[in-house]
């Protein structure tokens, strides 16, 4: 298991269901582990959009 796959599984164990992020070479290994951890990836057009989506996702839970 790669470090990125371990990170994806750790996020899933902590109740994370969605990942809002822009893929790139710096986080490619994490993307390889998302499917196996049962996480859904949502890619926004801009980083600021990812922040707003993640904030709205947390607001629905609380």
CHARMM-style PDB file with segment names, atoms N, HN, CA, C and O in Angstrom:
ATOM      1  N   UNK     1       0.849  -1.173   0.000  1.00  0.00      PROA
ATOM      2  CA  UNK     1       0.000   0.000   0.000  1.00  0.00      PROA
ATOM      3  C   UNK     1       0.898   1.241   0.000  1.00  0.00      PROA
ATOM      4  O   UNK     1       1.820   1.355   0.808  1.00  0.00      PROA
ATOM      5  N   UNK     2       0.615   2.158  -0.911  1.00  0.00      PROA
ATOM      6  HN  UNK     2      -0.134   2.065  -1.568  1.00  0.00      PROA
ATOM      7  CA  UNK     2       1.405   3.387  -0.981  1.00  0.00      PROA
ATOM      8  C   UNK     2       0.942   4.370   0.092  1.00  0.00      PROA
ATOM      9  O   UNK     2      -0.111   4.189   0.703  1.00  0.00      PROA
ATOM     10  N   UNK     3       1.721   5.382   0.306  1.00  0.00      PROA
ATOM     11  HN  UNK     3       2.577   5.529  -0.191  1.00  0.00      PROA
ATOM     12  CA  UNK     3       1.384   6.407   1.290  1.00  0.00      PROA
ATOM     13  C   UNK     3       0.073   7.099   0.903  1.00  0.00      PROA
ATOM     14  O   UNK     3      -0.757   7.385   1.766  1.00  0.00      PROA
ATOM     15  N   UNK     4      -0.111   7.365  -0.381  1.00  0.00      PROA
ATOM     16  HN  UNK     4       0.563   7.133  -1.082  1.00  0.00      PROA
ATOM     17  CA  UNK     4      -1.341   7.998  -0.852  1.00  0.00      PROA
ATOM     18  C   UNK     4      -2.561   7.129  -0.618  1.00  0.00      PROA
ATOM     19  O   UNK     4      -3.618   7.628  -0.233  1.00  0.00      PROA
ATOM     20  N   UNK     5      -2.423   5.826  -0.849  1.00  0.00      PROA
ATOM     21  HN  UNK     5      -1.564   5.421  -1.162  1.00  0.00      PROA
ATOM     22  CA  UNK     5      -3.526   4.899  -0.592  1.00  0.00      PROA
ATOM     23  C   UNK     5      -3.845   4.851   0.894  1.00  0.00      PROA
ATOM     24  O   UNK     5      -5.013   4.803   1.280  1.00  0.00      PROA
ATOM     25  N   UNK     6      -2.820   4.865   1.724  1.00  0.00      PROA
ATOM     26  HN  UNK     6      -1.871   4.904   1.410  1.00  0.00      PROA
ATOM     27  CA  UNK     6      -3.034   4.872   3.172  1.00  0.00      PROA
ATOM     28  C   UNK     6      -3.762   6.140   3.596  1.00  0.00      PROA
ATOM     29  O   UNK     6      -4.638   6.095   4.460  1.00  0.00      PROA
ATOM     30  N   UNK     7      -3.403   7.272   2.990  1.00  0.00      PROA
ATOM     31  HN  UNK     7      -2.691   7.308   2.289  1.00  0.00      PROA
ATOM     32  CA  UNK     7      -4.078   8.531   3.298  1.00  0.00      PROA
ATOM     33  C   UNK     7      -5.547   8.463   2.919  1.00  0.00      PROA
ATOM     34  O   UNK     7      -6.399   8.901   3.692  1.00  0.00      PROA
ATOM     35  N   UNK     8      -5.865   7.927   1.754  1.00  0.00      PROA
ATOM     36  HN  UNK     8      -5.173   7.571   1.125  1.00  0.00      PROA
ATOM     37  CA  UNK     8      -7.254   7.805   1.317  1.00  0.00      PROA
ATOM     38  C   UNK     8      -8.048   6.933   2.280  1.00  0.00      PROA
ATOM     39  O   UNK     8      -9.181   7.272   2.624  1.00  0.00      PROA
ATOM     40  N   UNK     9      -7.481   5.822   2.720  1.00  0.00      PROA
ATOM     41  HN  UNK     9      -6.561   5.546   2.441  1.00  0.00      PROA
ATOM     42  CA  UNK     9      -8.169   4.943   3.668  1.00  0.00      PROA
ATOM     43  C   UNK     9      -8.327   5.610   5.035  1.00  0.00      PROA
ATOM     44  O   UNK     9      -9.340   5.417   5.707  1.00  0.00      PROA
ATOM     45  N   UNK    10      -7.349   6.377   5.439  1.00  0.00      PROA
ATOM     46  HN  UNK    10      -6.525   6.534   4.893  1.00  0.00      PROA
ATOM     47  CA  UNK    10      -7.439   7.106   6.704  1.00  0.00      PROA
ATOM     48  C   UNK    10      -8.567   8.141   6.651  1.00  0.00      PROA
ATOM     49  O   UNK    10      -9.331   8.277   7.607  1.00  0.00      PROA
ATOM     50  N   UNK    11      -8.670   8.860   5.552  1.00  0.00      PROA
ATOM     51  HN  UNK    11      -8.050   8.750   4.775  1.00  0.00      PROA
ATOM     52  CA  UNK    11      -9.754   9.829   5.394  1.00  0.00      PROA
ATOM     53  C   UNK    11     -11.108   9.133   5.473  1.00  0.00      PROA
ATOM     54  O   UNK    11     -12.023   9.630   6.130  1.00  0.00      PROA
ATOM     55  N   UNK    12     -11.241   7.993   4.814  1.00  0.00      PROA
ATOM     56  HN  UNK    12     -10.498   7.589   4.280  1.00  0.00      PROA
ATOM     57  CA  UNK    12     -12.498   7.249   4.833  1.00  0.00      PROA
ATOM     58  C   UNK    12     -12.843   6.782   6.245  1.00  0.00      PROA
ATOM     59  O   UNK    12     -14.008   6.825   6.642  1.00  0.00      PROA
ATOM     60  N   UNK    13     -11.851   6.340   6.999  1.00  0.00      PROA
ATOM     61  HN  UNK    13     -10.905   6.304   6.677  1.00  0.00      PROA
ATOM     62  CA  UNK    13     -12.100   5.902   8.379  1.00  0.00      PROA
ATOM     63  C   UNK    13     -12.557   7.040   9.277  1.00  0.00      PROA
ATOM     64  O   UNK    13     -13.227   6.815  10.285  1.00  0.00      PROA
ATOM     65  N   UNK    14     -12.194   8.259   8.909  1.00  0.00      PROA
ATOM     66  HN  UNK    14     -11.650   8.441   8.090  1.00  0.00      PROA
ATOM     67  CA  UNK    14     -12.597   9.434   9.689  1.00  0.00      PROA
ATOM     68  C   UNK    14     -13.903  10.038   9.194  1.00  0.00      PROA
ATOM     69  O   UNK    14     -14.263  11.142   9.601  1.00  0.00      PROA
ATOM     70  N   UNK    15     -14.608   9.340   8.333  1.00  0.00      PROA
ATOM     71  HN  UNK    15     -14.316   8.442   8.003  1.00  0.00      PROA
ATOM     72  CA  UNK    15     -15.928   9.775   7.905  1.00  0.00      PROA
ATOM     73  C   UNK    15     -15.964  10.658   6.665  1.00  0.00      PROA
ATOM     74  O   UNK    15     -17.025  11.166   6.303  1.00  0.00      PROA
ATOM     75  N   UNK    16     -14.837  10.847   6.017  1.00  0.00      PROA
ATOM     76  HN  UNK    16     -13.975  10.435   6.311  1.00  0.00      PROA
ATOM     77  CA  UNK    16     -14.815  11.646   4.786  1.00  0.00      PROA
ATOM     78  C   UNK    16     -15.450  10.826   3.670  1.00  0.00      PROA
ATOM     79  O   UNK    16     -15.116   9.654   3.493  1.00  0.00      PROA
ATOM     80  N   UNK    17     -16.359  11.432   2.920  1.00  0.00      PROA
ATOM     81  HN  UNK    17     -16.631  12.384   3.064  1.00  0.00      PROA
ATOM     82  CA  UNK    17     -17.014  10.736   1.820  1.00  0.00      PROA
ATOM     83  C   UNK    17     -16.655  11.337   0.466  1.00  0.00      PROA
ATOM     84  O   UNK    17     -16.669  10.641  -0.549  1.00  0.00      PROA
ATOM     85  N   UNK    18     -16.331  12.635   0.450  1.00  0.00      PROA
ATOM     86  HN  UNK    18     -16.320  13.201   1.274  1.00  0.00      PROA
ATOM     87  CA  UNK    18     -16.021  13.334  -0.798  1.00  0.00      PROA
ATOM     88  C   UNK    18     -14.691  14.062  -0.670  1.00  0.00      PROA
ATOM     89  O   UNK    18     -14.349  14.583   0.391  1.00  0.00      PROA
ATOM     90  N   UNK    19     -13.953  14.090  -1.766  1.00  0.00      PROA
ATOM     91  HN  UNK    19     -14.231  13.667  -2.628  1.00  0.00      PROA
ATOM     92  CA  UNK    19     -12.695  14.824  -1.821  1.00  0.00      PROA
ATOM     93  C   UNK    19     -12.831  15.889  -2.901  1.00  0.00      PROA
ATOM     94  O   UNK    19     -13.059  15.568  -4.067  1.00  0.00      PROA
ATOM     95  N   UNK    20     -12.692  17.143  -2.521  1.00  0.00      PROA
ATOM     96  HN  UNK    20     -12.506  17.404  -1.573  1.00  0.00      PROA
ATOM     97  CA  UNK    20     -12.762  18.265  -3.452  1.00  0.00      PROA
ATOM     98  C   UNK    20     -11.335  18.744  -3.692  1.00  0.00      PROA
ATOM     99  O   UNK    20     -10.708  19.314  -2.800  1.00  0.00      PROA
ATOM    100  N   UNK    21     -10.827  18.511  -4.894  1.00  0.00      PROA
ATOM    101  HN  UNK    21     -11.336  18.048  -5.619  1.00  0.00      PROA
ATOM    102  CA  UNK    21      -9.425  18.815  -5.141  1.00  0.00      PROA
ATOM    103  C   UNK    21      -9.164  18.871  -6.639  1.00  0.00      PROA
ATOM    104  O   UNK    21      -9.927  18.338  -7.445  1.00  0.00      PROA
ATOM    105  N   UNK    22      -8.078  19.524  -6.985  1.00  0.00      PROA
ATOM    106  HN  UNK    22      -7.458  19.958  -6.331  1.00  0.00      PROA
ATOM    107  CA  UNK    22      -7.631  19.574  -8.368  1.00  0.00      PROA
ATOM    108  C   UNK    22      -6.439  18.630  -8.489  1.00  0.00      PROA
ATOM    109  O   UNK    22      -5.425  18.828  -7.819  1.00  0.00      PROA
ATOM    110  N   UNK    23      -6.547  17.607  -9.336  1.00  0.00      PROA
ATOM    111  HN  UNK    23      -7.370  17.447  -9.881  1.00  0.00      PROA
ATOM    112  CA  UNK    23      -5.461  16.645  -9.429  1.00  0.00      PROA
ATOM    113  C   UNK    23      -4.195  17.251 -10.026  1.00  0.00      PROA
ATOM    114  O   UNK    23      -4.242  18.147 -10.869  1.00  0.00      PROA
ATOM    115  N   UNK    24      -3.088  16.740  -9.568  1.00  0.00      PROA
ATOM    116  HN  UNK    24      -3.051  16.012  -8.883  1.00  0.00      PROA
ATOM    117  CA  UNK    24      -1.786  17.174 -10.062  1.00  0.00      PROA
ATOM    118  C   UNK    24      -0.721  16.182  -9.653  1.00  0.00      PROA
ATOM    119  O   UNK    24      -1.016  15.197  -8.975  1.00  0.00      PROA
ATOM    120  N   UNK    25       0.499  16.424 -10.050  1.00  0.00      PROA
ATOM    121  HN  UNK    25       0.739  17.223 -10.600  1.00  0.00      PROA
ATOM    122  CA  UNK    25       1.572  15.485  -9.753  1.00  0.00      PROA
ATOM    123  C   UNK    25       1.840  15.379  -8.259  1.00  0.00      PROA
ATOM    124  O   UNK    25       2.324  14.345  -7.798  1.00  0.00      PROA
ATOM    125  N   UNK    26       1.538  16.417  -7.493  1.00  0.00      PROA
ATOM    126  HN  UNK    26       1.145  17.257  -7.867  1.00  0.00      PROA
ATOM    127  CA  UNK    26       1.813  16.419  -6.057  1.00  0.00      PROA
ATOM    128  C   UNK    26       0.850  15.527  -5.271  1.00  0.00      PROA
ATOM    129  O   UNK    26       1.184  15.118  -4.159  1.00  0.00      PROA
ATOM    130  N   UNK    27      -0.325  15.211  -5.805  1.00  0.00      PROA
ATOM    131  HN  UNK    27      -0.596  15.543  -6.708  1.00  0.00      PROA
ATOM    132  CA  UNK    27      -1.282  14.391  -5.065  1.00  0.00      PROA
ATOM    133  C   UNK    27      -1.762  13.178  -5.875  1.00  0.00      PROA
ATOM    134  O   UNK    27      -2.797  12.594  -5.556  1.00  0.00      PROA
ATOM    135  N   UNK    28      -1.031  12.806  -6.896  1.00  0.00      PROA
ATOM    136  HN  UNK    28      -0.190  13.280  -7.155  1.00  0.00      PROA
ATOM    137  CA  UNK    28      -1.410  11.700  -7.766  1.00  0.00      PROA
ATOM    138  C   UNK    28      -1.553  10.382  -7.010  1.00  0.00      PROA
ATOM    139  O   UNK    28      -2.478   9.616  -7.281  1.00  0.00      PROA
ATOM    140  N   UNK    29      -0.672  10.111  -6.088  1.00  0.00      PROA
ATOM    141  HN  UNK    29       0.079  10.733  -5.867  1.00  0.00      PROA
ATOM    142  CA  UNK    29      -0.742   8.845  -5.337  1.00  0.00      PROA
ATOM    143  C   UNK    29      -2.025   8.739  -4.520  1.00  0.00      PROA
ATOM    144  O   UNK    29      -2.586   7.651  -4.388  1.00  0.00      PROA
ATOM    145  N   UNK    30      -2.492   9.854  -3.974  1.00  0.00      PROA
ATOM    146  HN  UNK    30      -2.036  10.737  -4.081  1.00  0.00      PROA
ATOM    147  CA  UNK    30      -3.748   9.813  -3.222  1.00  0.00      PROA
ATOM    148  C   UNK    30      -4.907   9.445  -4.157  1.00  0.00      PROA
ATOM    149  O   UNK    30      -5.802   8.695  -3.767  1.00  0.00      PROA
ATOM    150  N   UNK    31      -4.893   9.965  -5.380  1.00  0.00      PROA
ATOM    151  HN  UNK    31      -4.166  10.574  -5.697  1.00  0.00      PROA
ATOM    152  CA  UNK    31      -5.963   9.668  -6.330  1.00  0.00      PROA
ATOM    153  C   UNK    31      -6.005   8.192  -6.686  1.00  0.00      PROA
ATOM    154  O   UNK    31      -7.073   7.658  -6.984  1.00  0.00      PROA
ATOM    155  N   UNK    32      -4.884   7.544  -6.659  1.00  0.00      PROA
ATOM    156  HN  UNK    32      -4.017   7.979  -6.416  1.00  0.00      PROA
ATOM    157  CA  UNK    32      -4.859   6.107  -6.947  1.00  0.00      PROA
ATOM    158  C   UNK    32      -5.566   5.308  -5.857  1.00  0.00      PROA
ATOM    159  O   UNK    32      -6.019   4.190  -6.103  1.00  0.00      PROA
ATOM    160  N   UNK    33      -5.662   5.868  -4.667  1.00  0.00      PROA
ATOM    161  HN  UNK    33      -5.293   6.776  -4.468  1.00  0.00      PROA
ATOM    162  CA  UNK    33      -6.290   5.152  -3.563  1.00  0.00      PROA
ATOM    163  C   UNK    33      -7.730   5.532  -3.297  1.00  0.00      PROA
ATOM    164  O   UNK    33      -8.385   4.895  -2.472  1.00  0.00      PROA
ATOM    165  N   UNK    34      -8.247   6.549  -3.969  1.00  0.00      PROA
ATOM    166  HN  UNK    34      -7.715   7.067  -4.639  1.00  0.00      PROA
ATOM    167  CA  UNK    34      -9.608   7.027  -3.672  1.00  0.00      PROA
ATOM    168  C   UNK    34     -10.672   5.969  -3.921  1.00  0.00      PROA
ATOM    169  O   UNK    34     -11.531   5.743  -3.068  1.00  0.00      PROA
ATOM    170  N   UNK    35     -10.628   5.328  -5.062  1.00  0.00      PROA
ATOM    171  HN  UNK    35      -9.931   5.511  -5.755  1.00  0.00      PROA
ATOM    172  CA  UNK    35     -11.659   4.346  -5.398  1.00  0.00      PROA
ATOM    173  C   UNK    35     -11.656   3.176  -4.409  1.00  0.00      PROA
ATOM    174  O   UNK    35     -12.713   2.735  -3.956  1.00  0.00      PROA
ATOM    175  N   UNK    36     -10.487   2.689  -4.086  1.00  0.00      PROA
ATOM    176  HN  UNK    36      -9.629   3.047  -4.454  1.00  0.00      PROA
ATOM    177  CA  UNK    36     -10.382   1.567  -3.153  1.00  0.00      PROA
ATOM    178  C   UNK    36     -10.856   1.906  -1.755  1.00  0.00      PROA
ATOM    179  O   UNK    36     -11.257   1.022  -0.999  1.00  0.00      PROA
ATOM    180  N   UNK    37     -10.812   3.197  -1.404  1.00  0.00      PROA
ATOM    181  HN  UNK    37     -10.486   3.916  -2.018  1.00  0.00      PROA
ATOM    182  CA  UNK    37     -11.266   3.628  -0.078  1.00  0.00      PROA
ATOM    183  C   UNK    37     -12.737   4.016  -0.082  1.00  0.00      PROA
ATOM    184  O   UNK    37     -13.299   4.333   0.966  1.00  0.00      PROA
ATOM    185  N   UNK    38     -13.368   3.994  -1.262  1.00  0.00      PROA
ATOM    186  HN  UNK    38     -12.911   3.737  -2.114  1.00  0.00      PROA
ATOM    187  CA  UNK    38     -14.784   4.336  -1.345  1.00  0.00      PROA
ATOM    188  C   UNK    38     -15.051   5.829  -1.326  1.00  0.00      PROA
ATOM    189  O   UNK    38     -16.161   6.250  -1.002  1.00  0.00      PROA
ATOM    190  N   UNK    39     -14.059   6.638  -1.665  1.00  0.00      PROA
ATOM    191  HN  UNK    39     -13.157   6.296  -1.928  1.00  0.00      PROA
ATOM    192  CA  UNK    39     -14.229   8.084  -1.669  1.00  0.00      PROA
ATOM    193  C   UNK    39     -14.611   8.572  -3.054  1.00  0.00      PROA
ATOM    194  O   UNK    39     -14.196   8.006  -4.066  1.00  0.00      PROA
ATOM    195  N   UNK    40     -15.412   9.633  -3.085  1.00  0.00      PROA
ATOM    196  HN  UNK    40     -15.750  10.093  -2.264  1.00  0.00      PROA
ATOM    197  CA  UNK    40     -15.839  10.241  -4.341  1.00  0.00      PROA
ATOM    198  C   UNK    40     -15.018  11.493  -4.575  1.00  0.00      PROA
ATOM    199  O   UNK    40     -14.917  12.350  -3.696  1.00  0.00      PROA
ATOM    200  N   UNK    41     -14.432  11.601  -5.757  1.00  0.00      PROA
ATOM    201  HN  UNK    41     -14.514  10.905  -6.471  1.00  0.00      PROA
ATOM    202  CA  UNK    41     -13.626  12.771  -6.091  1.00  0.00      PROA
ATOM    203  C   UNK    41     -14.458  13.752  -6.904  1.00  0.00      PROA
ATOM    204  O   UNK    41     -15.110  13.368  -7.875  1.00  0.00      PROA
ATOM    205  N   UNK    42     -14.434  15.018  -6.505  1.00  0.00      PROA
ATOM    206  HN  UNK    42     -13.904  15.330  -5.716  1.00  0.00      PROA
ATOM    207  CA  UNK    42     -15.097  16.083  -7.240  1.00  0.00      PROA
ATOM    208  C   UNK    42     -14.037  17.121  -7.571  1.00  0.00      PROA
ATOM    209  O   UNK    42     -13.385  17.674  -6.685  1.00  0.00      PROA
ATOM    210  N   UNK    43     -13.880  17.375  -8.868  1.00  0.00      PROA
ATOM    211  HN  UNK    43     -14.410  16.927  -9.588  1.00  0.00      PROA
ATOM    212  CA  UNK    43     -12.845  18.300  -9.321  1.00  0.00      PROA
ATOM    213  C   UNK    43     -13.470  19.621  -9.754  1.00  0.00      PROA
ATOM    214  O   UNK    43     -14.196  19.664 -10.747  1.00  0.00      PROA
ATOM    215  N   UNK    44     -13.200  20.688  -9.030  1.00  0.00      PROA
ATOM    216  HN  UNK    44     -12.610  20.653  -8.223  1.00  0.00      PROA
ATOM    217  CA  UNK    44     -13.732  21.998  -9.413  1.00  0.00      PROA
ATOM    218  C   UNK    44     -12.865  22.632 -10.500  1.00  0.00      PROA
ATOM    219  O   UNK    44     -11.808  22.107 -10.848  1.00  0.00      PROA
ATOM    220  N   UNK    45     -13.316  23.742 -11.019  1.00  0.00      PROA
ATOM    221  HN  UNK    45     -14.175  24.168 -10.735  1.00  0.00      PROA
ATOM    222  CA  UNK    45     -12.529  24.459 -12.022  1.00  0.00      PROA
ATOM    223  C   UNK    45     -11.462  25.328 -11.375  1.00  0.00      PROA
ATOM    224  O   UNK    45     -10.468  25.683 -12.009  1.00  0.00      PROA
ATOM    225  N   UNK    46     -11.676  25.666 -10.114  1.00  0.00      PROA
ATOM    226  HN  UNK    46     -12.483  25.378  -9.600  1.00  0.00      PROA
ATOM    227  CA  UNK    46     -10.750  26.571  -9.430  1.00  0.00      PROA
ATOM    228  C   UNK    46     -10.648  26.142  -7.972  1.00  0.00      PROA
ATOM    229  O   UNK    46     -11.596  25.584  -7.419  1.00  0.00      PROA
ATOM    230  N   UNK    47      -9.509  26.400  -7.352  1.00  0.00      PROA
ATOM    231  HN  UNK    47      -8.739  26.853  -7.801  1.00  0.00      PROA
ATOM    232  CA  UNK    47      -9.296  26.004  -5.954  1.00  0.00      PROA
ATOM    233  C   UNK    47     -10.309  26.654  -5.017  1.00  0.00      PROA
ATOM    234  O   UNK    47     -10.743  26.032  -4.048  1.00  0.00      PROA
ATOM    235  N   UNK    48     -10.685  27.885  -5.293  1.00  0.00      PROA
ATOM    236  HN  UNK    48     -10.333  28.390  -6.081  1.00  0.00      PROA
ATOM    237  CA  UNK    48     -11.659  28.571  -4.439  1.00  0.00      PROA
ATOM    238  C   UNK    48     -13.013  27.851  -4.494  1.00  0.00      PROA
ATOM    239  O   UNK    48     -13.718  27.767  -3.487  1.00  0.00      PROA
ATOM    240  N   UNK    49     -13.367  27.339  -5.666  1.00  0.00      PROA
ATOM    241  HN  UNK    49     -12.795  27.408  -6.484  1.00  0.00      PROA
ATOM    242  CA  UNK    49     -14.598  26.571  -5.787  1.00  0.00      PROA
ATOM    243  C   UNK    49     -14.562  25.320  -4.934  1.00  0.00      PROA
ATOM    244  O   UNK    49     -15.583  24.933  -4.367  1.00  0.00      PROA
ATOM    245  N   UNK    50     -13.408  24.680  -4.831  1.00  0.00      PROA
ATOM    246  HN  UNK    50     -12.578  24.994  -5.292  1.00  0.00      PROA
ATOM    247  CA  UNK    50     -13.264  23.484  -3.998  1.00  0.00      PROA
ATOM    248  C   UNK    50     -13.524  23.817  -2.540  1.00  0.00      PROA
ATOM    249  O   UNK    50     -14.155  23.041  -1.823  1.00  0.00      PROA
ATOM    250  N   UNK    51     -13.037  24.971  -2.101  1.00  0.00      PROA
ATOM    251  HN  UNK    51     -12.524  25.602  -2.684  1.00  0.00      PROA
ATOM    252  CA  UNK    51     -13.239  25.381  -0.705  1.00  0.00      PROA
ATOM    253  C   UNK    51     -14.721  25.599  -0.426  1.00  0.00      PROA
ATOM    254  O   UNK    51     -15.232  25.163   0.606  1.00  0.00      PROA
ATOM    255  N   UNK    52     -15.413  26.273  -1.345  1.00  0.00      PROA
ATOM    256  HN  UNK    52     -14.999  26.626  -2.184  1.00  0.00      PROA
ATOM    257  CA  UNK    52     -16.842  26.520  -1.148  1.00  0.00      PROA
ATOM    258  C   UNK    52     -17.642  25.218  -1.140  1.00  0.00      PROA
ATOM    259  O   UNK    52     -18.566  25.058  -0.343  1.00  0.00      PROA
ATOM    260  N   UNK    53     -17.285  24.291  -2.029  1.00  0.00      PROA
ATOM    261  HN  UNK    53     -16.534  24.421  -2.677  1.00  0.00      PROA
ATOM    262  CA  UNK    53     -17.992  23.009  -2.061  1.00  0.00      PROA
ATOM    263  C   UNK    53     -17.750  22.207  -0.787  1.00  0.00      PROA
ATOM    264  O   UNK    53     -18.682  21.625  -0.232  1.00  0.00      PROA
ATOM    265  N   UNK    54     -16.525  22.175  -0.329  1.00  0.00      PROA
ATOM    266  HN  UNK    54     -15.767  22.647  -0.779  1.00  0.00      PROA
ATOM    267  CA  UNK    54     -16.214  21.439   0.896  1.00  0.00      PROA
ATOM    268  C   UNK    54     -16.912  22.067   2.092  1.00  0.00      PROA
ATOM    269  O   UNK    54     -17.413  21.354   2.962  1.00  0.00      PROA
ATOM    270  N   UNK    55     -16.951  23.392   2.144  1.00  0.00      PROA
ATOM    271  HN  UNK    55     -16.544  23.971   1.438  1.00  0.00      PROA
ATOM    272  CA  UNK    55     -17.632  24.082   3.244  1.00  0.00      PROA
ATOM    273  C   UNK    55     -19.118  23.764   3.231  1.00  0.00      PROA
ATOM    274  O   UNK    55     -19.707  23.519   4.284  1.00  0.00      PROA
ATOM    275  N   UNK    56     -19.725  23.764   2.063  1.00  0.00      PROA
ATOM    276  HN  UNK    56     -19.246  23.963   1.207  1.00  0.00      PROA
ATOM    277  CA  UNK    56     -21.144  23.413   1.961  1.00  0.00      PROA
ATOM    278  C   UNK    56     -21.412  21.973   2.333  1.00  0.00      PROA
ATOM    279  O   UNK    56     -22.458  21.662   2.903  1.00  0.00      PROA
ATOM    280  N   UNK    57     -20.488  21.096   2.019  1.00  0.00      PROA
ATOM    281  HN  UNK    57     -19.639  21.348   1.555  1.00  0.00      PROA
ATOM    282  CA  UNK    57     -20.630  19.691   2.363  1.00  0.00      PROA
ATOM    283  C   UNK    57     -20.614  19.487   3.874  1.00  0.00      PROA
ATOM    284  O   UNK    57     -21.384  18.686   4.403  1.00  0.00      PROA
ATOM    285  N   UNK    58     -19.745  20.206   4.565  1.00  0.00      PROA
ATOM    286  HN  UNK    58     -19.119  20.857   4.135  1.00  0.00      PROA
ATOM    287  CA  UNK    58     -19.672  20.104   6.023  1.00  0.00      PROA
ATOM    288  C   UNK    58     -20.902  20.724   6.651  1.00  0.00      PROA
ATOM    289  O   UNK    58     -21.410  20.206   7.645  1.00  0.00      PROA
ATOM    290  N   UNK    59     -21.393  21.821   6.096  1.00  0.00      PROA
ATOM    291  HN  UNK    59     -20.980  22.242   5.289  1.00  0.00      PROA
ATOM    292  CA  UNK    59     -22.572  22.504   6.644  1.00  0.00      PROA
ATOM    293  C   UNK    59     -23.800  21.597   6.597  1.00  0.00      PROA
ATOM    294  O   UNK    59     -24.661  21.694   7.471  1.00  0.00      PROA
ATOM    295  N   UNK    60     -23.903  20.722   5.601  1.00  0.00      PROA
ATOM    296  HN  UNK    60     -23.204  20.644   4.891  1.00  0.00      PROA
ATOM    297  CA  UNK    60     -25.024  19.808   5.513  1.00  0.00      PROA
ATOM    298  C   UNK    60     -24.969  18.742   6.586  1.00  0.00      PROA
ATOM    299  O   UNK    60     -26.007  18.257   7.036  1.00  0.00      PROA
ATOM    300  N   UNK    61     -23.773  18.376   6.999  1.00  0.00      PROA
ATOM    301  HN  UNK    61     -22.930  18.771   6.634  1.00  0.00      PROA
ATOM    302  CA  UNK    61     -23.611  17.343   8.022  1.00  0.00      PROA
ATOM    303  C   UNK    61     -23.963  17.881   9.395  1.00  0.00      PROA
ATOM    304  O   UNK    61     -24.606  17.195  10.189  1.00  0.00      PROA
ATOM    305  N   UNK    62     -23.544  19.107   9.677  1.00  0.00      PROA
ATOM    306  HN  UNK    62     -23.021  19.665   9.031  1.00  0.00      PROA
ATOM    307  CA  UNK    62     -23.743  19.729  10.987  1.00  0.00      PROA
ATOM    308  C   UNK    62     -25.139  20.201  11.065  1.00  0.00      PROA
ATOM    309  OT1 UNK    62     -25.545  20.763  12.082  1.00  0.00      PROA
TER     310      UNK     62
END
